[in-house]
Amino acid sequence: MTSSVNGRALDEDMDNQIVQAVCVEDGMVSGSIGMSDFSDEILLSILRHVSTSDLVNNVSWTCRKLHTLCYDKTLLTTVTLSEEYTVLKHLSNHVQSLSLSGCYWLSGSTIDRLIRCRSLTRLDLSGCRVTSLRLSRLLSSLSRLRSLAFDVSPGFDSAHLSGEARDSLSRLSELSQTVLTPSYGVVPCCSRLLSLQLQLDIPDVTREGTSVCCQLMIGQSSVPHYQQLEEFTARLAPGEVNQTLLLLYLAVFSVHVPERLRCFLVSVPGPNPAHWPAASSLARSLVQHGDLEALQLPRSWLDAASLRQVLLSNAPKHLNFSRCPALRQTVIQSLTGAGARDPTRLVSLNLSGIGHASNYPERGRARGEEELVAEAMSRLVIGCPDLSHLNLSHTHYHHDDTHTPGLEDNAHLCTSLAKLAHLRSLALPVCALSDSSHTPSPPPSSSSSSSSSSSSLLGLRKPSRVGLQTYRPGCDDSLPREGTSGLGTLLSGCPRLEVLELTGPGFVSALPRLEPCAGPRADQSACAYARRVGDEHIAALRGFRGLRTLTLAGLPGILKGSGLVQVAERCRDLRALSLANLGSLKTWNYSAALLDTLRNCTQLTQLRLEQPYLVCNGAFWEALSCCSRLRRLCLVSRNGTFHPAAVVTFMECCRDVTVCHMFLGGTLAACRTLQKTLLDRFSGERPALSVVIHPLLHEDLPLVIRDMPLPLLDQLTLFQSRVAQAPPSSQLGHQREKSQLANQSPSSPW
């Protein structure tokens, strides 16, 4: 009743909400134009920027006109829900595309409400708890479904699927499975698949310590055929079981490679991926058909000659050759010369871990990581001018002023990248920001005479700090500063950059995936060029005004963190911030600057901090409370401390926080007490709340990580690069829709 009265009151005052002065020839006449006078097209354009929950629960109660518009099919056809899943009961007759991805907390009764949404054509339940019986009931009611995503959990049995459910599966064109137990899932039932996406995340050992067997259960041994398959994607977690299961999914490729395959992405971690006998057949098929859109293969699945033929016959939009040193020359030469059919179509490229061997040895360079050559990168930019996503992390770039034949002015890497006007996301090694004007100092043993001549002055003068540049904020606000000229050029050439990742040489997160936490690591100061990237370089990043995601990891040259404050002040749209191992690892030398940074990050929704010595005291939580829109928080510190009362106060202030993961020091009892306190106090008002607080060095940490929701591990908790890891979904989706339309018969309603 109260909502009804308020709605009528607001309806009566609609014409008084917007006042506009209308100028006429006789003078200024004051008039009013209300929202009710706006056309439906204008109001719908405004309402498209309002969340589905607000449309249904708030805006629709304002007046009769807005109530009608809020339920317009153009607004409710595609719906993505997170915490506000209660609006499902209002959407049953309208929604056609629904995503509940990552809603791991939803009860079975809530998922059962989807049975009423009989118009659904796309449904994403990845991360939700769905049994085989519940999935059968859903599929039996959703006869129009064409796209499905869900998790295959332990205990799943496809024999429980009804005949109606199998009929619905036979009409699917897209399937995404997160496989948590050895199983084909529902793949054998899907005879018309155009797109299959797999995420294999099965541990080799159960919680009880027994080995996991990859022998599929009886009734699941029918091999999928993929006759019409166009896209195959498989992303594996570490472990031999996952690799064995992947080969079972790909067994049919040994007999027949789908003729229409244009996207093949397989990501296998580790140095020794399992051999796949059908890799050569896949290469021959890709060469023959020549319509490849995206490609990623493990390092041992394709030789250089086969890859050269594939690139010569195709014009892909996405390539991922992360950690493939054997293919480095072929990739660079094909894209920069005449070895690719049309490199200008390339939009996304991942060359992390790839680089040419350096022409000169670099003292202290990290093993297993190679150096990028300026000439090759300059030619790459010229050959692929439309790149929007580029990943060059886990490499080295050491700029040299020495002239290279064939390369004009021996351009700095950042100067070459500045020519990519469409660049939106970029991952670079930290040393790529350093200019050659600050050359590395020679080894101490290189000159014995200079050492002996200065021995008399030892103890009488303050020694200089080699490689660390002093930066004083506010002394000069112009760009570029000395030592950041290459970065200044990048700023002017790529003003629309939204995602930036800077990772130092040899950086490895202290938080493991499936193994116990490693002990203290050596100081991250192997690369002398990386040590010269300091506060002034970070301050220069403030030029990326549209920056939304910033990752800084393994920067030993940070002194006080002054540059972070300037970035926060200028980049007002920053949404996600990840900082790891900045400055010295023996202390937390940028704590004061971090507090000022957090006070300026008013739009921040996600924060990840990793430092060996984090002091999460009252001042820290008070500054973090200024991030009023924060939703996700992850803290990782081997020797970190926390103040329980301050954490509770922070959670009371920031009511949108639904993820709080803390892996610090302290006792197990103290961590469990705080975790229970937060869950008991805030779970009622925040159903999506995920709180995990555990000692980082505790032996049970792998078991704790295994029980955490997989979407949160991938999106926040585990450190990993996210630039150019997958092809832009909009492009492949658009191509798939065109393919589906072309294959439809005139009488088909789809």
C-alpha positions in Angstrom: 0.0 0.0 0.0 2.8 2.4 0.9 4.5 1.8 -2.5 1.2 2.4 -4.2 0.7 5.8 -2.5 4.2 6.9 -3.1 3.8 5.9 -6.7 0.7 8.1 -7.2 2.4 11.0 -5.5 5.4 10.7 -7.7 3.2 10.4 -10.7 1.4 13.7 -9.9 4.8 15.5 -9.6 6.3 14.2 -12.8 5.9 17.4 -14.6 7.7 19.4 -11.9 11.0 17.3 -12.0 12.7 19.1 -14.9 12.6 22.9 -15.3 13.7 24.4 -18.5 13.9 28.1 -19.5 12.5 28.6 -22.9 13.7 31.7 -24.8 11.2 33.4 -27.1 11.4 36.7 -29.0 9.4 38.7 -26.4 11.7 37.7 -23.5 12.4 34.8 -21.2 9.5 32.7 -20.4 9.8 30.1 -17.7 8.2 26.7 -18.4 8.5 23.2 -17.2 8.9 19.9 -19.0 8.3 16.7 -17.0 9.7 13.2 -17.7 6.2 12.2 -18.8 6.7 14.4 -21.8 9.7 12.5 -23.0 9.2 10.1 -25.8 9.3 6.4 -25.2 12.5 6.1 -27.2 14.3 8.6 -25.0 13.1 7.0 -21.8 14.1 3.5 -23.0 17.6 4.8 -23.8 17.9 6.1 -20.3 16.5 2.9 -18.7 19.0 0.7 -20.5 21.6 2.0 -18.1 19.6 0.9 -15.0 20.2 -2.5 -13.5 17.4 -5.1 -13.9 16.9 -5.2 -10.1 16.3 -1.4 -10.0 14.0 -1.5 -13.0 11.7 -4.1 -11.4 11.9 -3.2 -7.7 12.1 0.6 -7.9 11.7 2.4 -11.2 8.6 0.4 -12.3 6.7 1.6 -9.2 7.3 5.3 -10.0 4.3 5.8 -12.4 2.2 3.9 -14.9 4.2 5.0 -17.9 7.5 3.9 -16.4 6.0 0.7 -15.2 5.1 -0.2 -18.8 8.5 0.8 -20.1 10.4 -1.1 -17.4 8.8 -4.3 -18.7 9.6 -3.6 -22.3 11.1 -6.7 -24.0 14.1 -4.7 -25.1 15.1 -4.2 -21.5 14.4 -7.6 -20.1 15.4 -9.9 -23.0 19.0 -10.2 -21.7 19.4 -10.3 -17.9 22.6 -10.8 -15.8 21.9 -11.2 -12.1 24.2 -11.5 -9.1 23.0 -10.6 -5.6 19.5 -9.5 -6.8 18.2 -12.8 -7.9 14.8 -12.3 -6.2 13.6 -10.5 -9.3 13.3 -13.8 -11.1 9.7 -14.2 -10.2 8.9 -10.9 -12.1 10.9 -11.9 -15.2 9.5 -15.4 -16.0 7.4 -14.2 -19.0 10.0 -11.8 -20.4 13.6 -13.0 -20.1 15.2 -14.8 -23.0 18.9 -14.7 -22.0 19.7 -15.2 -18.3 23.1 -15.4 -16.6 23.4 -16.5 -13.0 27.2 -17.2 -13.5 29.0 -17.2 -10.2 25.9 -17.3 -8.0 27.3 -20.2 -6.0 25.1 -19.4 -3.0 21.8 -20.0 -4.7 19.6 -22.7 -3.2 18.0 -25.4 -5.2 14.5 -23.9 -4.8 15.6 -20.7 -6.3 17.1 -22.4 -9.3 13.8 -24.3 -9.7 12.1 -21.0 -10.4 13.7 -21.0 -13.8 11.2 -23.6 -14.9 8.7 -20.7 -15.3 11.1 -18.9 -17.7 9.9 -20.9 -20.7 11.1 -18.3 -23.2 14.7 -18.8 -22.3 17.1 -19.4 -25.2 20.4 -18.8 -23.3 21.0 -19.9 -19.7 24.3 -19.6 -17.7 24.4 -21.5 -14.4 28.2 -21.9 -14.2 29.2 -21.8 -10.5 25.7 -22.8 -9.3 25.0 -26.1 -7.6 23.0 -28.1 -10.1 22.4 -31.8 -9.7 21.6 -34.1 -12.6 17.9 -34.4 -11.5 17.5 -30.7 -11.2 19.1 -30.1 -14.6 16.7 -32.7 -16.0 13.7 -30.8 -14.7 15.0 -27.5 -16.1 15.7 -28.9 -19.5 12.3 -30.6 -19.7 10.6 -27.2 -19.3 13.0 -25.1 -21.5 12.3 -26.4 -24.9 13.6 -23.3 -26.6 17.0 -23.4 -25.0 19.9 -23.1 -27.4 22.8 -22.2 -25.1 23.6 -23.7 -21.7 26.5 -23.3 -19.2 26.7 -25.4 -16.0 29.1 -27.3 -13.7 29.5 -31.1 -13.8 30.0 -31.8 -10.1 30.8 -35.1 -8.4 27.8 -37.4 -8.4 26.5 -36.1 -11.7 25.0 -38.9 -13.8 23.6 -38.3 -17.3 21.5 -41.4 -16.9 19.1 -39.4 -14.7 18.2 -37.1 -17.6 14.7 -37.6 -18.9 13.7 -38.0 -22.5 12.4 -34.4 -22.7 15.7 -33.2 -21.3 17.7 -35.1 -23.9 15.6 -33.6 -26.6 16.4 -30.2 -25.3 20.1 -31.0 -25.3 19.9 -32.3 -28.8 18.8 -28.8 -30.0 21.7 -27.0 -28.2 24.1 -25.1 -30.3 26.4 -23.8 -27.5 27.5 -25.7 -24.4 29.9 -24.6 -21.6 30.9 -27.2 -19.0 33.0 -26.7 -15.9 34.1 -30.3 -15.2 34.9 -31.0 -11.5 34.8 -34.8 -11.8 35.9 -37.2 -14.6 32.9 -37.2 -16.9 31.7 -36.2 -20.4 28.8 -34.4 -18.8 26.0 -33.9 -21.3 28.3 -33.6 -24.4 27.3 -37.0 -25.9 23.6 -35.8 -25.9 24.4 -32.6 -27.9 24.5 -33.6 -31.5 24.2 -30.1 -33.0 26.9 -28.3 -31.1 28.5 -25.3 -32.8 30.5 -24.2 -29.7 31.9 -26.3 -26.9 33.7 -24.6 -24.0 35.4 -26.8 -21.3 37.0 -25.9 -18.0 38.6 -28.9 -16.5 39.4 -28.5 -12.8 39.8 -31.9 -11.3 42.5 -32.5 -8.6 44.7 -35.5 -8.9 44.1 -36.4 -5.3 40.9 -36.4 -3.3 40.5 -34.8 0.1 41.1 -38.2 1.7 44.4 -38.6 -0.1 43.5 -41.2 -2.7 44.4 -40.8 -6.4 41.6 -39.8 -8.8 40.9 -42.2 -11.6 40.0 -40.8 -15.0 38.1 -43.9 -16.2 34.7 -42.7 -17.2 31.7 -44.3 -15.7 29.6 -46.8 -17.5 27.0 -45.1 -19.7 29.3 -42.1 -20.4 31.7 -43.9 -22.7 30.0 -42.8 -26.0 32.5 -40.6 -27.8 31.3 -37.2 -28.9 31.6 -36.6 -32.6 31.2 -32.8 -33.0 30.1 -33.0 -36.6 29.1 -29.4 -36.8 31.5 -28.0 -34.3 32.9 -24.5 -35.0 34.5 -23.5 -31.7 36.4 -25.7 -29.2 37.8 -24.2 -26.1 39.5 -26.0 -23.2 41.0 -24.4 -20.2 42.8 -26.8 -17.8 43.9 -26.5 -14.1 47.2 -28.1 -13.2 47.1 -31.9 -12.9 47.5 -35.0 -15.0 43.9 -36.0 -14.6 42.8 -32.9 -16.5 45.1 -33.6 -19.3 44.0 -37.2 -19.6 40.4 -36.2 -19.7 41.1 -33.5 -22.3 42.5 -36.2 -24.6 39.3 -38.2 -24.2 37.2 -35.2 -25.3 39.5 -34.8 -28.3 39.7 -38.5 -29.2 37.3 -38.1 -32.2 39.8 -35.6 -33.8 42.1 -38.6 -34.5 39.4 -39.9 -36.9 37.7 -36.7 -38.2 38.5 -33.1 -37.7 35.3 -30.9 -37.9 35.4 -29.2 -41.3 33.8 -26.0 -40.0 36.2 -25.6 -37.1 37.4 -21.9 -36.9 38.2 -21.5 -33.2 40.5 -23.9 -31.4 41.8 -22.8 -28.0 43.5 -25.2 -25.6 45.3 -23.9 -22.5 47.4 -26.5 -20.6 49.6 -25.3 -17.7 52.9 -26.7 -16.8 56.1 -27.3 -18.8 55.2 -30.7 -20.2 51.7 -30.9 -21.7 50.5 -34.4 -22.7 51.2 -35.3 -26.4 48.2 -35.2 -28.7 48.6 -37.5 -31.8 45.9 -35.7 -33.8 47.6 -32.3 -33.7 49.0 -32.7 -37.2 45.6 -33.6 -38.5 44.2 -30.5 -37.0 46.9 -28.4 -38.6 46.2 -29.9 -42.1 42.5 -29.3 -41.7 43.1 -25.6 -40.7 45.3 -25.1 -43.7 42.8 -26.7 -46.0 39.7 -24.7 -45.0 41.4 -21.3 -44.2 38.7 -19.7 -42.1 40.5 -19.8 -38.7 39.4 -17.0 -36.3 41.3 -17.9 -33.1 44.1 -20.3 -32.1 45.9 -21.4 -29.0 47.8 -24.6 -28.6 50.2 -26.1 -25.9 53.8 -25.7 -26.8 54.4 -29.3 -27.9 51.4 -29.8 -30.1 52.5 -27.9 -33.2 55.9 -27.6 -34.9 57.2 -24.4 -36.5 56.6 -25.7 -40.1 53.0 -26.6 -39.4 52.3 -23.3 -37.7 53.8 -21.4 -40.6 51.4 -23.1 -43.0 48.4 -22.4 -40.7 49.2 -18.7 -40.5 49.9 -18.5 -44.2 46.5 -19.9 -45.0 44.4 -18.1 -42.4 43.7 -14.6 -41.2 42.9 -15.1 -37.4 41.7 -12.3 -35.1 43.1 -13.9 -31.9 46.4 -15.7 -31.3 47.7 -17.0 -28.0 51.2 -18.4 -28.0 51.9 -17.9 -24.3 55.0 -19.8 -23.1 55.8 -21.3 -26.5 59.5 -20.6 -26.9 59.9 -23.1 -29.7 57.5 -21.1 -31.9 58.8 -17.6 -31.2 60.6 -17.0 -34.5 57.8 -18.4 -36.6 55.2 -16.2 -34.9 57.1 -13.0 -35.2 58.3 -13.7 -38.8 54.8 -14.7 -40.0 53.1 -11.6 -38.5 55.8 -9.1 -39.6 56.6 -10.5 -43.1 54.7 -12.3 -45.8 54.1 -15.4 -43.7 50.5 -14.6 -42.7 47.6 -14.1 -45.1 46.3 -10.9 -43.5 47.8 -9.9 -40.2 45.9 -6.6 -40.2 42.8 -8.6 -39.1 44.5 -9.5 -35.8 42.8 -7.9 -32.8 44.1 -9.9 -29.8 47.7 -11.3 -29.4 49.3 -13.0 -26.5 53.1 -13.4 -26.7 53.8 -13.6 -23.0 57.0 -15.5 -22.4 58.1 -15.0 -26.0 61.0 -13.0 -27.2 64.1 -13.1 -29.4 67.4 -14.0 -27.8 69.3 -10.9 -26.8 72.3 -9.9 -28.8 74.2 -9.2 -25.7 74.2 -11.0 -22.3 72.4 -9.1 -19.5 73.9 -9.5 -16.0 71.4 -11.0 -13.6 68.6 -11.7 -16.2 66.0 -14.2 -14.9 66.4 -17.6 -16.5 63.6 -18.9 -18.7 62.5 -15.4 -19.7 63.6 -13.9 -23.0 64.2 -10.4 -24.2 62.0 -8.6 -26.7 63.9 -6.9 -29.6 62.8 -3.3 -30.5 63.1 -4.0 -34.3 60.8 -7.0 -34.2 58.2 -5.3 -32.1 58.2 -2.2 -34.3 57.6 -4.3 -37.4 54.9 -6.3 -35.5 53.0 -3.0 -34.8 53.3 -2.0 -38.4 52.0 -5.4 -39.6 49.1 -5.6 -37.1 47.9 -2.0 -36.8 44.4 -2.9 -35.4 45.6 -4.7 -32.2 43.3 -4.0 -29.3 44.7 -6.5 -26.8 48.4 -7.3 -26.4 50.2 -9.3 -23.8 54.0 -9.2 -23.5 54.4 -10.1 -19.9 57.0 -12.5 -18.5 59.6 -11.2 -20.9 62.4 -8.6 -20.8 62.9 -5.4 -22.8 66.1 -3.5 -22.4 66.2 -0.4 -24.5 69.5 0.4 -26.2 70.3 3.7 -28.0 72.7 1.9 -30.4 71.3 2.3 -33.9 69.9 -0.9 -35.4 70.0 -1.1 -39.3 66.5 -1.0 -40.8 64.9 0.5 -37.7 64.3 4.2 -37.9 65.6 6.1 -34.8 65.8 2.8 -32.9 62.4 3.4 -31.4 61.6 2.5 -27.8 59.1 -0.3 -27.3 56.6 2.2 -25.9 57.1 4.4 -28.9 56.2 1.6 -31.2 53.2 0.5 -29.2 52.0 4.2 -29.2 51.1 3.6 -32.9 48.3 1.1 -31.9 45.5 3.7 -31.7 42.9 1.0 -31.0 44.7 -0.5 -28.0 42.4 -1.2 -25.0 44.3 -3.6 -22.8 48.1 -4.1 -22.5 50.4 -6.3 -20.4 54.1 -5.3 -20.3 57.2 -6.3 -18.4 58.2 -3.6 -15.9 61.6 -3.1 -17.5 59.9 -2.0 -20.7 59.2 1.4 -19.0 62.8 2.1 -18.4 64.7 4.4 -20.9 68.3 3.6 -21.9 69.5 7.0 -20.6 69.8 5.3 -17.2 72.2 2.5 -18.1 73.0 -0.3 -15.8 76.0 0.2 -13.7 78.9 -2.2 -14.2 79.5 -5.1 -11.8 81.5 -4.1 -8.7 84.4 -6.4 -9.7 84.8 -4.8 -13.1 87.4 -2.3 -12.0 89.7 -3.0 -9.1 91.5 0.3 -9.5 88.4 2.4 -8.8 87.7 0.2 -5.8 91.1 0.8 -4.3 91.1 4.5 -5.0 87.9 5.0 -3.1 88.7 2.8 -0.2 90.1 5.6 1.8 86.7 7.4 1.7 84.7 4.4 3.0 82.6 5.4 5.9 83.1 9.1 5.2 80.3 9.6 2.6 76.9 8.2 2.0 76.8 5.5 -0.7 74.6 6.1 -3.6 71.6 3.8 -4.2 72.2 2.2 -7.6 69.2 2.0 -9.9 66.7 3.8 -7.7 65.5 7.2 -9.0 64.3 9.7 -6.5 60.9 11.1 -7.2 59.4 14.2 -5.5 55.7 14.6 -6.1 54.5 18.0 -7.0 57.9 19.3 -8.1 57.0 19.0 -11.8 53.7 17.9 -13.2 54.7 17.9 -16.8 55.0 14.7 -18.9 57.2 13.1 -19.8 59.8 13.4 -17.0 63.4 12.4 -17.4 63.6 8.6 -17.8 59.9 8.3 -18.8 60.0 9.6 -22.4 59.0 6.3 -23.9 56.1 6.0 -21.5 55.1 9.6 -22.3 54.9 8.7 -26.0 52.7 5.7 -25.1 50.4 7.9 -23.2 49.8 10.3 -26.1 49.4 7.5 -28.6 47.0 5.2 -26.6 44.7 7.6 -24.6 41.9 5.0 -24.6 43.7 2.3 -22.7 41.5 0.7 -20.1 43.5 -2.2 -18.8 47.2 -2.1 -17.9 49.3 -4.8 -16.3 53.0 -4.3 -15.3 54.7 -7.4 -14.0 58.3 -7.6 -12.8 60.8 -10.3 -13.8 60.4 -13.6 -12.0 57.3 -12.5 -10.0 55.4 -15.4 -8.6 52.5 -15.0 -6.3 52.8 -16.4 -2.7 49.2 -17.9 -3.0 49.4 -21.3 -4.8 46.8 -23.0 -6.9 46.8 -26.6 -5.7 50.1 -27.0 -3.8 51.3 -25.7 -0.3 52.5 -22.2 0.0 56.2 -21.7 -0.9 58.6 -20.3 1.5 60.2 -16.9 1.3 61.5 -16.1 -2.1 64.7 -14.3 -3.1 64.6 -10.5 -3.5 63.1 -9.5 -6.9 66.1 -7.4 -8.0 67.6 -9.5 -10.8 66.8 -7.2 -13.6 68.7 -3.9 -13.3 66.3 -2.1 -15.8 63.3 -3.2 -13.7 64.9 -1.6 -10.6 65.0 1.8 -12.4 61.2 1.9 -12.8 60.0 3.8 -9.7 57.5 6.3 -8.4 57.9 8.7 -11.3 57.0 6.0 -13.8 53.9 5.1 -11.8 52.9 8.8 -11.5 53.1 9.1 -15.3 50.4 6.5 -15.6 47.9 9.2 -14.5 47.9 10.2 -18.2 45.6 7.2 -18.9 42.5 9.0 -17.7 40.2 6.2 -18.9 42.0 3.4 -17.0 39.6 1.0 -15.3 41.9 -1.9 -14.3 45.5 -1.5 -13.1 47.9 -4.3 -12.0 51.4 -3.7 -10.6 53.4 -6.7 -9.5 57.0 -7.1 -8.7 58.3 -3.5 -8.9 61.4 -3.4 -6.7 62.1 0.3 -7.6 59.1 1.7 -5.7 60.3 3.9 -2.8 57.3 5.7 -1.2 54.5 4.9 -3.6 53.8 8.6 -4.3 52.8 7.8 -7.9 49.9 5.7 -6.8 48.3 8.7 -5.2 48.5 10.7 -8.4 47.0 7.8 -10.4 44.1 7.6 -8.0 43.5 11.3 -8.2 43.5 11.5 -12.0 42.1 8.1 -13.1 38.7 8.6 -11.5 37.1 5.7 -13.3 39.5 3.1 -11.8 37.4 0.0 -10.9 40.0 -2.8 -10.2 43.4 -2.4 -8.5 45.9 -5.2 -7.9 49.2 -4.4 -6.2 51.8 -7.1 -5.3 55.4 -7.0 -4.0 56.1 -3.3 -4.6 59.4 -2.0 -3.3 61.4 -3.9 -0.7 60.1 -7.2 0.4 61.6 -6.8 3.9 59.2 -4.0 4.8 56.1 -2.2 3.6 57.5 1.1 2.5 54.5 2.5 0.6 51.9 2.1 3.4 51.2 5.8 3.8 50.8 6.4 0.1 48.5 3.4 -0.2 46.1 4.9 2.4 46.0 8.2 0.5 45.4 6.2 -2.7 42.4 4.3 -1.2 40.9 7.5 0.0 40.8 8.7 -3.6 39.5 5.5 -5.2 35.8 6.3 -4.9 34.8 4.1 -7.9 36.9 1.1 -6.9 34.9 -2.2 -6.8 37.8 -4.8 -6.6 41.1 -4.7 -4.7 43.8 -7.2 -4.4 46.9 -6.6 -2.2 49.9 -8.9 -1.8 52.9 -7.9 0.2 55.1 -10.0 2.6 54.5 -7.5 5.4 51.0 -6.0 5.4 49.8 -4.1 8.5 46.0 -4.1 8.3 45.4 -1.9 11.3 42.6 0.5 12.1 44.0 3.2 9.8 44.1 0.8 6.9 40.5 -0.3 7.3 39.4 3.3 7.8 41.0 4.4 4.5 39.5 1.3 2.8 36.1 2.4 4.0 36.3 5.4 1.6 35.9 2.9 -1.2 32.2 2.9 -0.8 31.5 0.9 -3.9 34.0 -1.9 -3.1 32.6 -5.4 -3.7 35.6 -7.7 -3.6 38.7 -7.7 -1.4 41.7 -10.1 -1.3 44.7 -9.7 1.0 47.7 -11.9 0.8 50.7 -11.5 3.2 53.0 -14.1 4.7 53.7 -12.0 7.8 50.6 -9.7 7.7 48.6 -8.7 10.7 44.9 -7.6 11.0 42.7 -6.0 13.6 39.4 -8.0 14.0 37.3 -5.1 15.3 38.4 -2.8 12.5 37.5 -5.5 9.9 34.0 -5.7 11.3 33.6 -1.9 11.3 34.8 -1.8 7.7 32.2 -4.5 6.7 29.5 -2.4 8.3 30.5 0.7 6.4 30.9 -0.9 3.0 27.6 -2.8 2.6 28.3 -3.8 -1.0 31.3 -6.1 0.0 30.4 -9.7 -0.8 33.9 -11.2 -1.1 36.4 -10.9 1.7 39.4 -13.2 1.3 42.4 -12.8 3.7 45.4 -15.0 3.7 47.7 -13.4 6.3 49.8 -14.3 9.3 48.3 -15.0 12.8 47.0 -18.2 14.3 44.4 -20.5 12.8 42.1 -19.9 15.8 42.1 -16.1 15.3 41.4 -16.5 11.6 38.5 -18.8 12.1 37.0 -16.6 14.8 37.0 -13.6 12.6 35.6 -15.6 9.7 32.8 -16.9 11.8 32.0 -13.5 13.2 31.7 -12.0 9.7 29.6 -14.8 8.3 27.2 -14.8 11.3 26.8 -11.1 11.3 26.4 -10.3 7.6 25.3 -13.4 5.8 21.6 -12.7 6.4 21.7 -9.3 4.6 24.2 -10.5 2.0 23.4 -13.9 0.6 26.3 -13.8 -1.8 28.8 -13.2 1.0 32.1 -15.2 0.7 34.5 -14.9 3.6 37.7 -16.9 3.7 40.3 -16.0 6.4 43.2 -18.4 6.8 46.9 -18.4 7.6 48.9 -18.3 4.4 51.5 -20.7 5.6 49.1 -23.3 7.1 49.4 -26.8 5.7 45.7 -27.1 5.0 45.7 -24.1 2.7 45.4 -26.2 -0.5 42.2 -27.8 0.9 40.8 -24.4 1.7 41.5 -23.1 -1.8 39.9 -26.2 -3.3 36.6 -25.5 -1.4 36.4 -21.9 -2.6 34.1 -20.9 -5.5 35.9 -21.4 -8.7 34.7 -18.1 -10.3 36.2 -16.1 -7.4 39.5 -17.9 -7.6 39.8 -17.1 -11.3 38.5 -13.5 -11.1 40.2 -12.3 -7.9 42.0 -14.6 -5.5 44.6 -16.2 -7.7 47.1 -13.8 -9.4 47.1 -14.2 -13.2 47.2 -12.1 -16.3 43.9 -11.5 -18.0 45.0 -9.6 -21.0 44.5 -11.4 -24.4 43.9 -14.7 -22.7 40.7 -15.3 -24.6 39.4 -13.9 -27.9 36.9 -11.0 -27.7 33.6 -12.8 -27.1 31.6 -10.2 -29.1 33.5 -11.0 -32.3 33.2 -14.8 -32.2 29.6 -14.5 -30.9 28.7 -12.3 -33.9 30.2 -14.7 -36.3 28.4 -17.7 -34.7 25.1 -15.9 -34.9 25.6 -15.2 -38.6 26.5 -18.9 -39.1 23.3 -20.0 -37.3 21.2 -17.7 -39.4 22.7 -19.0 -42.6 22.0 -22.6 -41.6 18.4 -22.0 -40.7 15.7 -23.3 -42.9 13.0 -20.7 -44.0 10.4 -22.4 -41.9 12.5 -22.5 -38.7 11.4 -20.1 -36.0 15.0 -19.9 -34.8 
